[in-house]
Every structure is written in C-alpha cells, then in structure tokens.
Amino acid sequence: MIDSHMHIFDVGALRGGAPSARYIPERSALFDDYRKLSSPAGVDGALLVQPSFLKTDNSFLLRHLATQNTSFGRFGVAVVDPRTPPETLEALHSAGVVGIRFNLVQTDDDALTFDRRLYVPLWNALNRLGMHVELHVESDRLMKVVDALYPHVPKIVIDHFMRPSEGLRGFITKTPSIYKEIAQYGDEGKLWVKTSAAYRVVPDAPHREAVRNCCDLAEMLTEMLGSRRLLWGSDWPYTQNAERVEGESPTEQYQAVAATRELWTKGGTLYDPDEAFRELTGF
C-alpha cells in the first residue's frame, strides 16, 4: 500500500534560519513519526513531496532519501528553479526524486505561462529522465497550465482531486466543470490525479462528509482516466488543516485518512493506486 502524497520537515531547522520559507508550521513532521502512524495502517511505501513553504530548498528531503535502503520512503518529489541545470536534475533523479512540483495556488497569472525560452531545458531533462510534473493550482486556472505543459512534459500529476471550484461552494453533486474541460486529455496516458485531502476539496464540510463527497469524484475520475491513473495520498501532516481531520489523536487522524483509500477505491475494485504509482514512476 503506497502513500503517494505526504511531507516531512524539521521546524527546528527552520527556526534556525530559513529566510526563504513562506511560513513556519508549529510542529515538525519527521519520517519516523510518520512511519509509526502509517505502518499499522498497512502503508509500506511512501512518496515524499517537498513542502511548498520550503520552496526550492530540498536539502531536508534529500538528506532523508540518502538514508533509505528500502522502498519505504525512498522516492521524492522536489521543487526546483526553472533554471536548474540538467546535471542537477540528473543528480536529484539518482537520489530518488521521481518528479518536480509546482504549487501555483494564489500566484500571479504570469506564473502560469511557462515562458518557452526559460523552461525548454528543464522540459528536455524531464523527458530524458522520465520524471513527472506535479501541479497544485486552482481549478479555474488549471486548464491554462495543463494546456501549456502537456505538449512538452512526459507526465502530469494533479493534486487533490484537481480541487474543483464547486467544492468551495459546498457539496459537489454534478460533474465538475474542470473534469469536463480536462477530459480531452484523458485518453492519452500522460495524466494522473491524486485522490487526497478531502478537507481541501470541500473545505467547509466536516471531514467525514467531505470524504463521502470525494467518493463521487473518484468514480467520475475513474470513468474519465481509467483504473490506473488515480493515486492515493494521506497529505500527512495535513499542513494548516490538521484541526479539520477527524480524530482526537495523531493515530486516530491517520486512521481516518487511511480509511479514505478503502472508501474511494471501493475496496480496490474501482481503481488501483499502487499500480498507478508503478506506472507513473516505473518502480
């Protein structure tokens, strides 16, 4: 069972001086703590996603990857500057980094253009290495980003059910507009979606109800993309949203989040997140 979206970071190191951090969480999220919570839930593999607030400082992630001898926690997604030299990307890939991430939420629209002269070397390196691009962006701006990237990158992963804008207004009862728009890319085998973070998808609903609403979204996405294009992730430690996850203790919260995998996949009969991970990464 693979958790394809979780984060680690050390608050102590940030407080020691990380001027580039957008904000500093209250508590650290250390891999040993994660494993104590996730292993009893049946998780035996994890994809570590660079926290957005750390921007391009991937040092903590890379130090962790360097210590791993098993598949559990051996793979990561980094955040890089578009000017990153190809040899640096190759070194990241050798260290276990299988993709890069753009968090474009609340950014200026200029950030969505991906000026060709600046990004072509990065796209070329990603294609050569078979690495994916992960996107976190508002759904009403998502198509602009996907249209810009799709011809140039080998694989695209979209976070958190694509965060349909309808979720901001309450429960999603019909096919979200973004699903209708992006369906044109559904048959080409380059698109994956992470089923994760129900509290980000329907933010004003109680966690249990948001999870239930995401069951319908999972069915819609499976119909559009197939059973091997949906990943599952815990989004641990639910940064800036921990109070909205059902459960009184960290153990209860992770159990509640882990249960979403069973619900959203219908016990594995609707889609296979682990097979989707293998097809995405080759591992």
C-alpha positions in Angstrom: 0.0 0.0 0.0 1.6 3.2 -1.2 1.0 6.7 0.2 1.8 8.9 -2.8 1.5 12.3 -1.1 3.0 13.1 2.3 5.5 15.6 3.6 8.4 15.8 6.1 10.1 18.8 7.5 12.1 19.9 10.6 10.7 23.1 12.3 13.8 23.3 14.5 16.0 23.7 11.4 13.6 26.3 10.0 13.7 28.4 13.1 17.4 28.3 13.0 17.3 30.3 9.8 15.3 29.7 6.7 14.6 33.1 5.2 13.1 31.6 2.1 10.3 29.7 3.9 6.9 31.2 3.3 5.8 30.3 6.8 6.9 28.0 9.7 4.5 25.3 10.9 4.0 24.8 14.6 5.4 21.3 14.7 7.9 19.2 12.8 6.8 16.3 10.6 9.5 13.7 10.9 9.6 10.5 8.9 9.9 8.3 12.0 6.7 9.8 13.4 5.0 9.2 10.0 6.1 5.6 9.9 4.8 4.9 13.4 1.4 6.1 12.2 1.3 4.7 8.7 2.8 1.2 9.1 -0.1 -0.1 11.3 -2.5 1.2 8.7 -0.8 -1.1 6.1 1.3 1.5 4.3 4.6 0.0 3.1 5.7 2.7 0.7 5.6 6.5 0.6 6.3 9.3 -1.9 7.7 12.3 -0.1 6.6 15.6 -1.6 8.6 18.7 -0.9 6.5 21.1 1.2 5.6 24.2 -0.7 6.6 26.6 2.1 10.2 25.4 1.7 10.3 26.4 -1.9 13.4 25.1 -3.7 15.3 24.2 -0.5 15.1 20.4 -1.0 18.0 19.7 1.5 15.9 18.0 4.2 14.2 15.8 1.7 17.5 14.8 0.1 19.1 14.0 3.4 16.3 11.7 4.2 16.4 10.0 0.8 20.1 9.4 1.3 19.4 7.3 4.4 16.8 4.9 2.8 17.7 1.3 1.9 14.2 0.1 1.2 11.3 1.3 -0.9 9.5 2.8 2.1 10.2 6.5 1.8 12.9 6.1 -0.9 11.2 8.3 -3.5 10.5 12.0 -3.5 9.1 15.0 -5.5 11.2 18.1 -5.4 10.6 21.8 -6.1 13.2 23.3 -8.5 14.0 26.6 -10.1 13.3 26.6 -13.9 17.0 27.4 -14.4 18.1 24.2 -12.7 20.9 22.7 -14.8 20.3 19.3 -16.4 23.1 17.8 -14.4 21.5 18.9 -11.1 18.2 17.3 -12.2 20.1 14.1 -13.0 21.6 14.1 -9.5 18.1 14.6 -8.0 16.8 11.7 -10.0 19.7 9.5 -8.9 18.9 10.4 -5.3 15.3 9.1 -5.7 13.5 12.2 -6.9 10.9 11.0 -9.5 9.2 14.3 -10.2 9.1 18.0 -9.6 6.2 20.1 -8.3 4.7 23.5 -9.0 2.4 25.0 -6.3 0.7 27.8 -8.2 -2.1 28.5 -5.8 -2.6 32.3 -5.4 0.3 33.0 -7.7 0.2 35.8 -10.3 -1.2 34.7 -13.7 2.3 35.4 -15.2 3.5 32.3 -13.3 1.2 30.1 -15.5 2.7 31.0 -18.8 5.9 28.9 -18.5 8.0 31.0 -20.9 9.4 28.6 -23.5 12.9 30.1 -23.6 13.2 29.6 -19.9 11.7 26.2 -19.4 12.7 24.2 -22.5 16.0 22.9 -21.0 14.0 21.8 -17.9 11.3 20.0 -20.0 14.0 18.3 -22.1 15.7 17.0 -18.9 12.4 15.7 -17.5 11.6 13.9 -20.7 15.1 12.3 -20.8 14.7 11.1 -17.2 11.0 10.2 -17.4 10.2 12.5 -14.5 6.7 13.9 -13.9 5.4 17.4 -13.2 3.1 17.7 -10.3 0.6 20.6 -10.1 -1.3 22.2 -7.3 -3.4 25.1 -8.7 -6.9 26.4 -8.5 -9.2 24.5 -10.9 -10.4 27.7 -12.7 -6.7 28.2 -13.7 -5.7 24.6 -14.2 -6.5 24.2 -17.8 -4.3 27.1 -18.7 -1.4 25.3 -17.0 -2.1 21.9 -18.4 -2.5 23.3 -22.0 0.9 25.0 -21.6 2.7 21.9 -20.2 1.0 19.0 -22.0 2.9 19.1 -25.3 6.3 19.4 -23.5 6.4 17.1 -20.4 6.2 13.3 -20.2 3.7 13.0 -17.3 1.5 15.3 -15.4 0.1 14.7 -11.9 -2.6 16.9 -10.5 -3.1 17.2 -6.7 -6.1 16.7 -4.5 -8.9 15.7 -7.0 -8.0 18.8 -9.0 -9.7 20.8 -6.2 -12.9 21.6 -8.3 -14.1 25.1 -7.7 -17.6 23.8 -7.0 -16.2 22.4 -3.7 -15.7 25.9 -2.4 -19.5 26.4 -2.6 -20.4 23.2 -0.8 -21.0 19.6 -1.9 -20.2 18.7 -5.5 -23.3 17.0 -6.9 -22.6 17.1 -10.6 -19.5 16.5 -12.8 -17.2 19.5 -12.0 -16.5 21.8 -14.9 -12.8 21.2 -14.7 -13.4 17.4 -15.2 -15.4 18.2 -18.4 -12.7 20.5 -19.7 -9.7 18.2 -19.0 -11.4 15.1 -20.4 -9.8 15.8 -23.7 -6.5 14.6 -22.3 -8.0 11.6 -20.6 -7.1 9.0 -23.3 -3.5 9.9 -23.9 -1.9 8.2 -20.9 0.0 11.2 -19.6 -2.3 12.4 -16.9 -2.6 11.2 -13.2 -4.6 12.6 -10.4 -4.0 12.3 -6.6 -7.1 11.3 -4.6 -6.1 13.1 -1.3 -7.0 15.8 1.2 -10.8 15.8 1.2 -10.6 18.9 3.5 -9.0 20.8 0.7 -11.6 19.7 -1.8 -14.7 20.6 0.2 -13.2 22.9 2.8 -16.4 24.0 4.6 -17.7 20.5 5.2 -17.0 18.2 8.2 -14.2 15.8 7.3 -16.4 12.7 7.1 -18.9 14.4 4.8 -16.1 15.8 2.6 -14.6 12.3 2.3 -18.0 10.9 1.3 -18.4 13.6 -1.4 -15.0 12.7 -2.8 -16.2 9.1 -3.3 -18.4 10.5 -6.1 -15.4 12.4 -7.5 -13.3 9.3 -7.5 -15.9 7.5 -9.6 -16.0 10.4 -12.1 -12.2 10.4 -12.4 -12.0 6.6 -12.9 -14.5 6.8 -15.7 -12.5 9.5 -17.3 -9.0 8.3 -16.8 -9.3 4.6 -16.0 -8.3 2.5 -13.0 -4.5 3.0 -13.2 -4.4 6.8 -13.3 -5.5 7.7 -9.7 -3.0 7.8 -6.9 -3.9 7.8 -3.2 -2.2 10.1 -0.6 -2.6 10.9 3.0 -1.4 14.5 2.8 0.2 13.9 6.2 0.8 16.0 8.3 -2.2 17.9 6.8 -0.3 21.2 7.0 -2.5 24.1 8.1 -5.5 21.7 8.1 -4.8 19.2 10.9 -7.7 20.5 13.0 -10.1 19.7 10.3 -9.2 16.0 10.1 -11.5 13.6 12.0 -9.9 12.2 15.2 -8.6 13.3 18.6 -5.1 11.9 18.4 -2.5 11.7 15.6 -3.2 7.9 15.4 -6.9 8.4 15.1 -6.4 11.1 12.5 -4.2 9.0 10.3 -6.6 6.0 10.7 -9.4 8.3 9.4 -7.3 9.5 6.5 -6.0 5.9 5.7 -9.7 4.7 5.6 -10.3 7.1 2.7 -8.3 4.8 0.4 -10.7 1.9 1.0 -13.8 4.2 0.5 -12.6 6.0 -2.6 -11.3 2.8 -4.3 -14.4 0.8 -3.2 -12.0 -1.7 -1.6 -9.7 -1.7 -4.6 -12.4 -2.6 -7.1 -12.8 0.9 -8.6 -9.1 1.8 -9.1 -5.6 0.6 -8.1 -3.5 3.4 -6.6 -0.4 1.2 -6.2 -0.5 0.2 -9.9 -1.0 3.8 -10.8 2.1 4.7 -8.8 4.1 1.9 -10.5 3.0 3.1 -13.9 3.9 6.7 -13.0 7.3 6.0 -11.6 8.4 2.7 -13.1 9.0 1.3 -9.6 
